Amino acid sequence: MTSEAPGDGFAPLRGRLAAAEVAALLRIEGREIPLLDLEAALRDEPDRTIRARMAAAQAEALQATNPLRAELLARIHDGAAALGYPGVAGLCRTLGPADLDALAKHAQEILDQTESMYEETLAWALRRHLSVRLKEARHDDLLRLFRAPWLDPLFPARLLLPAAEATLRALRLDLSAAGRIRLDLEDRPGRASRPFVAPSEVPDRIYLVARAAAGLEAYGAFWHELGHALHYAHTDGSLPVDGRRLGDEAVAELHASLLEGLIREPGWLKRFLEVGKPRDTLWVAHLRLLGLLRRSAATLLHELLLPGGRNGEARAEAYRYLLGQAMRVEVSPEMALAEADPFLASAHSLRGWMGAAVLADSLREYFDEDWYRNDRTGPFLRECWQQGLRPTLEALLQQLGLGPLTPRPLLQRITQHLQ
Ligand SMILES: [Zn+2]
């Protein structure tokens, strides 16, 4: 899910940018790869030299489309300024559901507390799986590492759907939510490489478009989107539209992240995928989670540091520095604008991850370590989903007797598996 501007007055410019992105076709090693598929292609490419060429072509294509991105960002920020706010971050700070100052502190805490653990684990994993030293590692090496192709046999495409059906059955839930979720798994040419949810009518008509692909990331992405679909499909239809579609997006991220987290549950891996000794899998899965978490934390700090839209070079330089520090690899400044989200999607992801870890801890407490196959968990989740996006994430946790929102449970879990 991506954030959308409420009452979007920037649609024509967005449309031009989307058209330019769709039209951008890169020619690499005799192949034609659409710009929008390039990240997926980088993950799948085993040859490091070819990956370097692909990354260079990506940077070039982004450079060509960046003026449109810069213009869009600038106009969005001007719009916020015209309303009397210092940029969109200022608007979100005043009107948004999150306490952004507290969240920025959490983001810094996440970066500080996990720095040495991330660096050591990453260095070891890069050497072991890609024969690359951390000092020489590039961003595309990280994409390849987190794709973890050596784990594909443990996450076969043929089990993606049956494992989901079996899990939901154990929870007394149903993949189609009594017909409200329409699953589209057909592999057509031109189809987006990542799964996505299109909530056409909440709760009655939710499309979940996916591919039965193998691998840790493919499973994680599928469960994430399935979490969104189930949440939408169980939202109380009598809620006003702001409770069904326009509330706190971090709540949607919480529900999606909770189910995505199944790929990091040792018992789930054993029971539903028959992974005999999940230790190595869990290690990689938590390293990947930590990488994504550090990236979101740095992205948020970057957005808050330089919220204006008319400072392209300073913005790109700050991005290169902050993201490079967080990820421990060289990051291309061309990505700065491509990754920018003035509506602070990174804040939704961070709160969603933290909230999901808090909720998962309480599910373990109430429904046991294997909460994901306890028939009391499903009805409990259904009650949470029913509230749609109406309560803020913090209010939802409070209602459940949990909270306040902190990164501690999430960091504990990661540390437990990486040490
Ligand atoms: Zn999501």
Boltz pocket constraint, residues with backbone or C-beta under 6 A from the ligand:
constraints:
  - pocket:
      binder: B
      contacts: [[A, 1], [A, 224], [A, 228], [A, 252], [A, 253], [A, 256]]
      max_distance: 6.0
